[in-house]
Amino acid sequence: MLAVKICARPSVVALLADETDGQLRVVFARSVDSTVDVAAILKKTLDRFGGRGGGRPNLAQAEG
């Protein structure tokens, strides 16, 4: 929900991360006017660091 609120502003790409009990959770999001494919960025991140996740070009999340 926080990522969506942040990305309500124009020209924003956001990465939020949280660690609980040794599990890392990340959320990638972008504003409507941005062309950045955050799902593709997430996939590259998962390829490098592992974990599971997915999403759409405007919002993606993973944990691991």
N, C-alpha and C positions, 0 to 999 in steps of 0.2 A: 504494500500500500504506500509506503514511503517513497519508493522508486517512482511510482505513478504520479504522486504529488510533485516530486522534484521535476519530473519530465513534462509537467504541464506548461513549463516555461519554454519558449522557443530556443532552438539550437543547443539542446542539452543532451549529453550522453552521460549516463551515471553507472557506477559500479558500487554496489553495497555488499559488504561482507560481514559475517557474524560467525563466531565460533562458540559452540556450546558442547560441553562434555566431549571434547576432542573431535567433534564433527564441524567441518567448515561448510557454510552455506553462502553462496554468492548469487547476486541478482544483477543482471545487466539490463539496462533500459535506455530508451531514447525518446526524444520528443517527436511529435508527429511530423514536423518539418525536416527532420534529419533523415539522411539516406543511409546511415550506418546500419549494417546488418548485425545486430548484437547476438543473434543466434549463431552466426558464423564465428564471431569472436569467442563466444562461449565454447564452441566445438574445438577451436584451436587451444583454448585453455585446458579443456578436458583431455585433449590428446597429449598435452605436455605434463599435466599434473595428476591426471586421473579423476575419478569421481563419476557421477551419473547425473544427467540432466538433459535439458532441451528447451525448446520454446519457439517463438516466432521472431521475425526480423525486428520487432519493436520491444520485445520483452522475453528474456530467457533466464532460467535459474538452474542451479545445480548444487549438489552437496557431495561430500566425500571426505 
